[in-house]
Amino acid sequence: MSSLPRQPITIVGGGLSGLALAIVLQRRGILVELFESHTYPHHRVCGEFISGLRPGLLDDLGIADLFHDAHHHQTTRWFSPDGTSFHHLKIPRPALGISRYTLDTRLLERFTQLGGTFIPNRWKDHDRLEKVVYATGRRHTKTKTNTPPQWIGLKMHIRNFDSGSDLEMHLGDGGYVGASAVENGATNLCGLFPIAAFKQGTAKNFESALDAVGLQPLRERIRSCEVVSGSRCGTTHFHQGQQPLIKNKCTLGDALQQIPPFTGHGMAMALESAWLTADPITHYLAEELTWPQTVSEVRKVILKQHSSRVRMACLLHPFISHGILSRCWRPFGFLLNHLPERVTPLLWGEALRAKPL
Ligand SMILES: Cc1cc2nc3c(=O)[nH]c(=O)nc-3n(C[C@H](O)[C@H](O)[C@H](O)COP(=O)(O)OP(=O)(O)OC[C@H]3O[C@@H](n4cnc5c(N)ncnc54)[C@H](O)[C@@H]3O)c2cc1C
């Protein structure tokens, strides 16, 4: 048995999973100190489209009210590179659109109102493992094979986007872009582009990256839109699938496993993983579990819940990102339009026989 006093619990990383866990623990009367390398508010690279959310999860976490003005997505439309809409679908379970700029700030406010301690602008390296939960998101280190990054993710918010649907997916030649309504009438444009286009100089910002992957029709549509100041951001840190595990290191959210962005499931999984981590931590504090048992329980419950959809999405991702579906959009559209119940769950990264929660 450890000799450390068991409270407070330290959380490193104040993204969705870290803040959501911090809120649940504080609501249970557990003291939390949260380290975050940035301050709030700030924009993050994210499609800001929340799909695959378990009904009741936001209530369980005590944060449902923070989504009061989120956009409710009912429909989605898929486009070929030449701008043809080849599939229009009512989304099986309506999804939420809310900017991270707003959501992260509201979560932080809730956490501090509950008495939590927030330490911003602190990049915390792991000096110890016990009593520390790492919600540090996407890894900033290289892959095991040291392969240079292949993709760059870019985001910006625009106003006055004339969309016929809540969520648009544009398949390009070697990249893709989602256009998704968020709160206050803004639209999030977020895409994955080949980094080679930036290295070769054919792209230098979001607009020219659209040209680089053959999405000129979308570029034309956004030409007269206003870009929200400060909303442009980018990242090259992607390591899809399960992340390397370190003995006795408790990780959750993207720090444990990452689903390809096209699914719009990453945020729902980050929130669910926070909920699944709260019970083992509570049992640890009650001295019913040791730290190694706590870490192993957290991993077991999260991986059981999410691994099948991560695997499914990782299988499908190369078809979308390498332009295979964009070149074969007619047969792909035929499949989508004629077998919607069988095929569309795959678009959201769900395994065919996903276990009900
Ligand atoms: C291009 C792209 C598009 C996406 N689109 C969507 C989408 O439309 N819908 C969706 O649901 N998901 C999407 N995602 C995924 C989603 O953004 C993530 O799954 C989600 O943010 C994971 O939450 P998290 O809390 O694990 O990590 P994050 O939200 O990334 O938070 C991690 C936090 O930890 C902090 N941090 C890291 N290391 C340290 C340290 N050592 N010390 C202190 N602080 C630290 C970081 O500053 C950050 O604030 C997208 C991702 C990408 C890359």
The ligand as an SDF file (V2000), in Angstrom:
LIG
                    3D

 53 58  0  0  0  0  0  0  0  0999 V2000
   -8.1500   17.4850  -37.6390 C   0  0  0  0  0  0  0  0  0  0  0  0
   -8.9740   16.9420  -36.4990 C   0  0  0  0  0  0  0  0  0  0  0  0
  -10.3530   17.0330  -36.5620 C   0  0  0  0  0  0  0  0  0  0  0  0
  -11.1300   16.5200  -35.5370 C   0  0  0  0  0  0  0  0  0  0  0  0
  -12.4830   16.6280  -35.6260 N   0  0  0  0  0  0  0  0  0  0  0  0
  -13.2550   16.1090  -34.6720 C   0  0  0  0  0  0  0  0  0  0  0  0
  -14.6750   16.2130  -34.7380 C   0  0  0  0  0  0  0  0  0  0  0  0
  -15.2540   16.8200  -35.6350 O   0  0  0  0  0  0  0  0  0  0  0  0
  -15.4030   15.6320  -33.7480 N   0  0  0  0  0  0  0  0  0  0  0  0
  -14.8300   14.9570  -32.7220 C   0  0  0  0  0  0  0  0  0  0  0  0
  -15.5590   14.4400  -31.8750 O   0  0  0  0  0  0  0  0  0  0  0  0
  -13.4950   14.8620  -32.6130 N   0  0  0  0  0  0  0  0  0  0  0  0
  -12.6920   15.4210  -33.5580 C   0  0  0  0  0  0  0  0  0  0  0  0
  -11.3400   15.3390  -33.4360 N   0  0  0  0  0  0  0  0  0  0  0  0
  -10.7640   14.6260  -32.2950 C   0  0  0  0  0  0  0  0  0  0  0  0
  -10.9140   15.3980  -30.9830 C   0  0  0  0  0  0  0  0  0  0  0  0
  -10.4030   16.7050  -31.1440 O   0  0  0  0  0  0  0  0  0  0  0  0
  -10.1630   14.6710  -29.8810 C   0  0  0  0  0  0  0  0  0  0  0  0
  -10.5320   13.3090  -29.8870 O   0  0  0  0  0  0  0  0  0  0  0  0
  -10.4370   15.2460  -28.4940 C   0  0  0  0  0  0  0  0  0  0  0  0
  -10.0590   16.5860  -28.4600 O   0  0  0  0  0  0  0  0  0  0  0  0
   -9.6630   14.4620  -27.4580 C   0  0  0  0  0  0  0  0  0  0  0  0
   -9.7790   15.1000  -26.1940 O   0  0  0  0  0  0  0  0  0  0  0  0
   -8.5940   14.9370  -25.1300 P   0  0  0  0  0  0  0  0  0  0  0  0
   -9.0630   15.5830  -23.9010 O   0  0  0  0  0  0  0  0  0  0  0  0
   -8.1410   13.5330  -25.0620 O   0  0  0  0  0  0  0  0  0  0  0  0
   -7.3740   15.7460  -25.7610 O   0  0  0  0  0  0  0  0  0  0  0  0
   -7.2780   17.3020  -26.0840 P   0  0  0  0  0  0  0  0  0  0  0  0
   -8.6200   17.8920  -26.2520 O   0  0  0  0  0  0  0  0  0  0  0  0
   -6.2980   17.3940  -27.2030 O   0  0  0  0  0  0  0  0  0  0  0  0
   -6.6300   17.9310  -24.7680 O   0  0  0  0  0  0  0  0  0  0  0  0
   -5.3260   17.6280  -24.3420 C   0  0  0  0  0  0  0  0  0  0  0  0
   -4.8460   18.8040  -23.4960 C   0  0  0  0  0  0  0  0  0  0  0  0
   -3.6620   18.4480  -22.8010 O   0  0  0  0  0  0  0  0  0  0  0  0
   -2.7590   19.5620  -22.8000 C   0  0  0  0  0  0  0  0  0  0  0  0
   -1.4390   18.9940  -22.5760 N   0  0  0  0  0  0  0  0  0  0  0  0
   -0.8000   18.0770  -23.3410 C   0  0  0  0  0  0  0  0  0  0  0  0
    0.3660   17.7190  -22.7650 N   0  0  0  0  0  0  0  0  0  0  0  0
    0.4620   18.4420  -21.6190 C   0  0  0  0  0  0  0  0  0  0  0  0
    1.4470   18.5240  -20.5850 C   0  0  0  0  0  0  0  0  0  0  0  0
    2.5520   17.7560  -20.6040 N   0  0  0  0  0  0  0  0  0  0  0  0
    1.2380   19.3740  -19.5420 N   0  0  0  0  0  0  0  0  0  0  0  0
    0.1130   20.1480  -19.4890 C   0  0  0  0  0  0  0  0  0  0  0  0
   -0.8640   20.1080  -20.4430 N   0  0  0  0  0  0  0  0  0  0  0  0
   -0.6740   19.2570  -21.4860 C   0  0  0  0  0  0  0  0  0  0  0  0
   -2.9760   20.1950  -24.1710 C   0  0  0  0  0  0  0  0  0  0  0  0
   -2.6070   21.5460  -24.1740 O   0  0  0  0  0  0  0  0  0  0  0  0
   -4.4970   20.0130  -24.3410 C   0  0  0  0  0  0  0  0  0  0  0  0
   -5.2130   21.1210  -23.8500 O   0  0  0  0  0  0  0  0  0  0  0  0
  -10.5270   15.8740  -34.4210 C   0  0  0  0  0  0  0  0  0  0  0  0
   -9.1370   15.7990  -34.3430 C   0  0  0  0  0  0  0  0  0  0  0  0
   -8.3560   16.3330  -35.3680 C   0  0  0  0  0  0  0  0  0  0  0  0
   -6.8760   16.2400  -35.2590 C   0  0  0  0  0  0  0  0  0  0  0  0
  1  2  1  0
  2  3  1  0
  2 52  2  0
  3  4  2  0
  4  5  1  0
  4 50  1  0
  5  6  2  0
  6  7  1  0
  6 13  1  0
  7  8  2  0
  7  9  1  0
  9 10  1  0
 10 11  2  0
 10 12  1  0
 12 13  2  0
 13 14  1  0
 14 15  1  0
 14 50  1  0
 15 16  1  0
 16 17  1  0
 16 18  1  0
 18 19  1  0
 18 20  1  0
 20 21  1  0
 20 22  1  0
 22 23  1  0
 23 24  1  0
 24 25  2  0
 24 26  1  0
 24 27  1  0
 27 28  1  0
 28 29  2  0
 28 30  1  0
 28 31  1  0
 31 32  1  0
 32 33  1  0
 33 34  1  0
 33 48  1  0
 34 35  1  0
 35 36  1  0
 35 46  1  0
 36 37  1  0
 36 45  1  0
 37 38  2  0
 38 39  1  0
 39 40  1  0
 39 45  2  0
 40 41  1  0
 40 42  2  0
 42 43  1  0
 43 44  2  0
 44 45  1  0
 46 47  1  0
 46 48  1  0
 48 49  1  0
 50 51  2  0
 51 52  1  0
 52 53  1  0
M  END
$$$$
